[in-house]
Amino acid sequence: DLHTAYRRQRQMCIRDSARDHHKAAVANGKLYVVGGRRSSVNLGNPVSDTIPEVDVFDFETGQWSTLDSDIPTPRGGIAMIKQGSELIVAAGESGAGAHSNVEALDVVTGNWRTLPSLGIARNAPGGARYGNELFVVAGALNNGAEINAQEVMTLYPRDFAVDTDNDGVPDALDAFPENSGEYADSDGDGVGDNLSLI
């Protein structure tokens, strides 16, 4: 009824952990609020008071809760998209400066995983998903200078993303899964393409 709807809307507005420069998305029937900070000129560094907790509003119960696992790299000014059961968080800014980190929260398990970093650390970029690709567009550098560079990352399912040598190429697609300097062998001779160029 109208009274219940009003009460729920009011409850959604009441949350102790106020934040700005965050992102929010609906996944699995819940609203997830990720990243952000408490901006204040009184801190000397207005971007340093970042919020690591992930707050969740359950539309069914009308209650807020906080996940047990914080975002691995606390920051505000992030880009965030939804891919399957995951929320992918990219870039951002903290007292340490602009970030290139890309991390994924599985809303079913509540666990985070780390994805390959962006090529350019940036704050407040645009983020979008098209198919199985993450697009991170524009933003600002550490000095505040705006950039128009765009980066694209192919998003692999969680169970597909084992990357033993941490070269950004999943083992399932890596001809040399234990060699971070090689991932392709185009001619099938057992020698990686990079070494073949020497």
Protein Blocks (a to p, Z undefined) as FASTA:
>chain_A
ZZlmmmmmmmmmpcfbgcehiacddeehiacdeedidddfklopamlmccfbdcdddfkl
opacddfbdcfbgcehiacddehjbccdeedddfkbpcfbdcdddfknopacdddddfbd
cehiacddehjaccdeehidfkopacfbdcddddddfklmgcfkonopafklmmblmbck
bcbdfkonopafklmmZZ
